[in-house]
Amino acid sequence: MPNPTLRVARATDNIAALLPFYRDGLGLSVLGRFEDHAGFDGVMLGRPGAPYHFEFTHQRGHEVGRAPTQDNLVVFYLPEREDWEAAVSRMRSAGFEPVPSYNPYWDIMGATFEDADGYRVVFQRAPWQDAA
């Protein structure tokens, strides 16, 4: 398979409650929005030109609840200390503090943050290593 573009899509009960975390904390831009598309509202966030983005949707009249476990993660590998420190600082400046990881592995070289739905983002201060 060629290198695809990745969309991480998931449902939420409150799109507005997620925006400060992903927009202000992660520093992502709102790439698009839609309202009442067959009963769904949604927002896409990412970095223009990046090969990934997040989509959060809400189906009117349908409740999805919180994350099923504390081990639902999106991990960003930031091997450069300055980049990692800037990412953690941006989250803290936006009002989000690190939480203990469910799997202690992520606490060794990372910082974990939890969004309003209980899903988590890890900034891992290490390079990505292919599993080949």
DODRENMAR-981590 format. One record per residue (C-alpha): residue in three letters; x, y, z; residue number from 1. Coordinates in steps of 0.25 Angstrom, whole numbers. Layout:
N
{atom Ala, {X, Y, Z}, NUM}
...
//
This chain:
132
{atom Met, {0, 0, 0}, 1}
{atom Pro, {5, 14, -3}, 2}
{atom Asn, {7, 24, 8}, 3}
{atom Pro, {-8, 28, 10}, 4}
{atom Thr, {-14, 40, 16}, 5}
{atom Leu, {-20, 37, 30}, 6}
{atom Arg, {-33, 42, 36}, 7}
{atom Val, {-36, 38, 50}, 8}
{atom Ala, {-51, 39, 51}, 9}
{atom Arg, {-60, 37, 64}, 10}
{atom Ala, {-73, 41, 70}, 11}
{atom Thr, {-75, 51, 81}, 12}
{atom Asp, {-86, 56, 89}, 13}
{atom Asn, {-81, 70, 89}, 14}
{atom Ile, {-72, 75, 78}, 15}
{atom Ala, {-71, 89, 84}, 16}
{atom Ala, {-65, 83, 97}, 17}
{atom Leu, {-54, 76, 88}, 18}
{atom Leu, {-49, 89, 81}, 19}
{atom Pro, {-40, 95, 91}, 20}
{atom Phe, {-32, 82, 93}, 21}
{atom Tyr, {-30, 79, 78}, 22}
{atom Arg, {-30, 94, 73}, 23}
{atom Asp, {-23, 101, 84}, 24}
{atom Gly, {-15, 90, 91}, 25}
{atom Leu, {-11, 82, 79}, 26}
{atom Gly, {-10, 95, 71}, 27}
{atom Leu, {-18, 89, 59}, 28}
{atom Ser, {-26, 97, 50}, 29}
{atom Val, {-41, 95, 47}, 30}
{atom Leu, {-40, 90, 32}, 31}
{atom Gly, {-55, 89, 30}, 32}
{atom Arg, {-69, 87, 37}, 33}
{atom Phe, {-83, 82, 34}, 34}
{atom Glu, {-96, 83, 40}, 35}
{atom Asp, {-109, 74, 39}, 36}
{atom His, {-103, 66, 28}, 37}
{atom Ala, {-113, 54, 29}, 38}
{atom Gly, {-114, 57, 44}, 39}
{atom Phe, {-99, 58, 46}, 40}
{atom Asp, {-91, 71, 50}, 41}
{atom Gly, {-76, 70, 49}, 42}
{atom Val, {-63, 77, 49}, 43}
{atom Met, {-49, 73, 43}, 44}
{atom Leu, {-36, 78, 49}, 45}
{atom Gly, {-22, 77, 45}, 46}
{atom Arg, {-10, 84, 39}, 47}
{atom Pro, {-12, 89, 25}, 48}
{atom Gly, {-3, 80, 16}, 49}
{atom Ala, {-1, 69, 27}, 50}
{atom Pro, {-4, 55, 23}, 51}
{atom Tyr, {-14, 53, 34}, 52}
{atom His, {-26, 60, 41}, 53}
{atom Phe, {-36, 57, 51}, 54}
{atom Glu, {-51, 57, 49}, 55}
{atom Phe, {-61, 58, 60}, 56}
{atom Thr, {-76, 56, 58}, 57}
{atom His, {-89, 57, 66}, 58}
{atom Gln, {-102, 50, 61}, 59}
{atom Arg, {-113, 58, 67}, 60}
{atom Gly, {-122, 50, 77}, 61}
{atom His, {-111, 40, 79}, 62}
{atom Glu, {-102, 38, 91}, 63}
{atom Val, {-88, 32, 90}, 64}
{atom Gly, {-82, 34, 104}, 65}
{atom Arg, {-68, 34, 108}, 66}
{atom Ala, {-56, 26, 103}, 67}
{atom Pro, {-58, 12, 107}, 68}
{atom Thr, {-44, 11, 114}, 69}
{atom Gln, {-32, 20, 117}, 70}
{atom Asp, {-23, 13, 107}, 71}
{atom Asn, {-30, 19, 95}, 72}
{atom Leu, {-18, 27, 89}, 73}
{atom Val, {-13, 35, 78}, 74}
{atom Val, {2, 36, 79}, 75}
{atom Phe, {11, 47, 73}, 76}
{atom Tyr, {26, 44, 73}, 77}
{atom Leu, {34, 57, 75}, 78}
{atom Pro, {49, 52, 76}, 79}
{atom Glu, {54, 67, 77}, 80}
{atom Arg, {54, 72, 91}, 81}
{atom Glu, {50, 86, 87}, 82}
{atom Asp, {38, 81, 79}, 83}
{atom Trp, {33, 72, 90}, 84}
{atom Glu, {35, 83, 101}, 85}
{atom Ala, {27, 93, 92}, 86}
{atom Ala, {16, 83, 90}, 87}
{atom Val, {15, 80, 105}, 88}
{atom Ser, {15, 95, 108}, 89}
{atom Arg, {5, 98, 97}, 90}
{atom Met, {-5, 88, 104}, 91}
{atom Arg, {-2, 94, 118}, 92}
{atom Ser, {-4, 108, 113}, 93}
{atom Ala, {-18, 104, 107}, 94}
{atom Gly, {-21, 99, 121}, 95}
{atom Phe, {-18, 84, 120}, 96}
{atom Glu, {-9, 77, 129}, 97}
{atom Pro, {-3, 63, 127}, 98}
{atom Val, {-10, 51, 133}, 99}
{atom Pro, {-3, 38, 138}, 100}
{atom Ser, {-3, 28, 126}, 101}
{atom Tyr, {-12, 15, 127}, 102}
{atom Asn, {0, 8, 122}, 103}
{atom Pro, {13, 13, 129}, 104}
{atom Tyr, {21, 11, 117}, 105}
{atom Trp, {16, 24, 112}, 106}
{atom Asp, {21, 32, 124}, 107}
{atom Ile, {35, 28, 122}, 108}
{atom Met, {38, 37, 111}, 109}
{atom Gly, {24, 44, 109}, 110}
{atom Ala, {13, 52, 113}, 111}
{atom Thr, {-1, 48, 113}, 112}
{atom Phe, {-13, 58, 112}, 113}
{atom Glu, {-28, 54, 112}, 114}
{atom Asp, {-39, 61, 104}, 115}
{atom Ala, {-53, 64, 109}, 116}
{atom Asp, {-58, 50, 104}, 117}
{atom Gly, {-47, 43, 111}, 118}
{atom Tyr, {-39, 40, 99}, 119}
{atom Arg, {-24, 42, 100}, 120}
{atom Val, {-12, 48, 93}, 121}
{atom Val, {2, 45, 96}, 122}
{atom Phe, {14, 53, 92}, 123}
{atom Gln, {25, 43, 92}, 124}
{atom Arg, {39, 49, 92}, 125}
{atom Ala, {45, 38, 84}, 126}
{atom Pro, {47, 35, 69}, 127}
{atom Trp, {37, 26, 61}, 128}
{atom Gln, {42, 12, 59}, 129}
{atom Asp, {37, 4, 48}, 130}
{atom Ala, {32, -10, 53}, 131}
{atom Ala, {39, -17, 41}, 132}
//
